[in-house]
Amino acid sequence: MNQQKPYPLVNLEAVRNHFHQACQSRTPVRLWHAVADIPVLLAELSRLRSLLALVRATHANLLAAARATIAAARDGEADSMYYLRDELDAHDQLPPDHLHAAELLAQPYPETIDDPAGEQDSQ
């Protein structure tokens, strides 16, 4: 799995500059630079929409696992934590067995996310 922070892959400052220069000068070259940014922006929009869909699905799966864990505990299942452990393990987020709760909570939150679009070159 490719893990990365969902930072923009597009140089938004350059896109803004191209747009403002095109608005100010209205020369064919400046207009062309601004128009040439559109496919790059559309690709970035598509990538971010994919990431959002992935985050929504991951959230739904974690919520379902948490609910299943609560229901299993209420039903007296021997291993009610199975559902939550399985979902965390699927995302490589299962904490090591040797960590106590205080140690686990003291660690920084992992800022990674799966990127279905993979790494792309920036403009």
C-alpha positions as CSV (number, residue, x, y, z in Angstrom):
1,M,0.0,0.0,0.0
2,N,1.2,3.5,-0.9
3,Q,1.0,5.6,2.3
4,Q,1.3,9.4,2.0
5,K,-0.2,12.6,3.3
6,P,-2.8,14.0,0.9
7,Y,-0.9,17.1,0.0
8,P,-1.6,18.8,-3.3
9,L,0.6,17.6,-6.1
10,V,-0.1,20.8,-8.1
11,N,1.8,24.0,-7.5
12,L,-1.3,26.1,-6.7
13,E,0.8,29.3,-6.5
14,A,2.0,28.9,-10.0
15,V,-1.6,28.2,-11.2
16,R,-2.8,31.4,-9.5
17,N,0.1,33.4,-11.0
18,H,-0.7,32.1,-14.5
19,F,-4.4,33.0,-14.0
20,H,-3.7,36.5,-12.6
21,Q,-1.1,37.2,-15.4
22,A,-3.6,36.1,-18.0
23,C,-6.3,38.4,-16.5
24,Q,-4.0,41.4,-16.4
25,S,-2.2,41.1,-19.8
26,R,-4.6,39.0,-21.9
27,T,-1.8,38.1,-24.3
28,P,-2.1,34.8,-26.1
29,V,0.9,33.4,-24.4
30,R,-0.4,34.3,-20.9
31,L,-3.9,33.0,-21.7
32,W,-2.4,29.7,-23.0
33,H,-0.4,29.2,-19.8
34,A,-3.6,29.7,-17.8
35,V,-5.6,27.3,-20.0
36,A,-2.8,24.7,-19.9
37,D,-3.3,24.5,-16.1
38,I,-6.9,23.1,-16.5
39,P,-6.0,19.5,-17.3
40,V,-3.5,19.5,-14.3
41,L,-6.2,20.9,-12.0
42,L,-8.7,18.3,-13.2
43,A,-6.3,15.5,-12.6
44,E,-5.7,16.8,-9.0
45,L,-9.4,17.1,-8.5
46,S,-9.9,13.5,-9.5
47,R,-7.1,12.4,-7.2
48,L,-8.5,14.3,-4.3
49,R,-12.0,12.9,-5.0
50,S,-10.5,9.4,-4.9
51,L,-8.8,10.1,-1.6
52,L,-12.1,11.4,-0.2
53,A,-13.9,8.3,-1.3
54,L,-11.2,6.1,0.3
55,V,-11.4,8.1,3.6
56,R,-15.2,7.8,3.7
57,A,-15.0,4.0,3.1
58,T,-12.3,3.6,5.7
59,H,-14.3,5.6,8.2
60,A,-17.4,3.5,7.5
61,N,-15.5,0.2,7.9
62,L,-14.0,1.4,11.2
63,L,-17.4,2.5,12.4
64,A,-18.9,-0.9,11.4
65,A,-16.0,-2.7,13.2
66,A,-16.6,-0.6,16.4
67,R,-20.3,-1.3,16.3
68,A,-19.7,-5.1,15.7
69,T,-17.2,-5.1,18.6
70,I,-19.8,-3.5,21.0
71,A,-22.5,-5.9,19.9
72,A,-20.2,-8.9,20.3
73,A,-19.3,-7.8,23.8
74,R,-23.0,-7.4,24.7
75,D,-23.6,-10.9,23.3
76,G,-20.8,-12.3,25.4
77,E,-18.6,-13.5,22.6
78,A,-15.3,-14.8,23.8
79,D,-13.2,-12.6,21.4
80,S,-15.4,-9.5,21.0
81,M,-12.4,-7.4,20.0
82,Y,-11.8,-9.5,16.8
83,Y,-13.8,-7.2,14.5
84,L,-11.8,-4.1,15.6
85,R,-8.5,-5.9,15.6
86,D,-9.1,-7.2,12.1
87,E,-10.0,-3.8,10.7
88,L,-7.0,-2.1,12.3
89,D,-4.7,-4.9,11.0
90,A,-6.1,-4.5,7.5
91,H,-4.7,-0.9,7.5
92,D,-1.5,-1.8,9.3
93,Q,-2.6,0.2,12.3
94,L,-2.7,-2.5,14.9
95,P,-0.5,-1.5,17.8
96,P,2.2,-3.8,19.1
97,D,1.1,-6.2,21.9
98,H,3.9,-4.9,24.2
99,L,2.6,-1.3,24.4
100,H,0.4,-0.4,27.4
101,A,-2.5,2.1,26.9
102,A,-0.5,5.1,28.3
103,E,2.4,4.4,25.9
104,L,0.1,4.0,22.9
105,L,-1.8,7.2,23.6
106,A,1.5,9.1,24.1
107,Q,2.6,8.3,20.5
108,P,1.8,10.8,17.7
109,Y,-1.2,9.9,15.5
110,P,0.0,8.4,12.2
111,E,-0.7,10.9,9.4
112,T,-0.8,8.4,6.6
113,I,-3.5,7.6,4.1
114,D,-3.9,5.2,1.2
115,D,-3.7,6.9,-2.2
116,P,-5.4,4.8,-4.8
117,A,-4.2,7.1,-7.6
118,G,-0.6,6.5,-6.7
119,E,2.1,9.1,-6.7
120,Q,1.9,11.7,-9.5
121,D,4.4,14.3,-10.7
122,S,3.7,17.8,-9.7
123,Q,3.5,20.6,-12.3
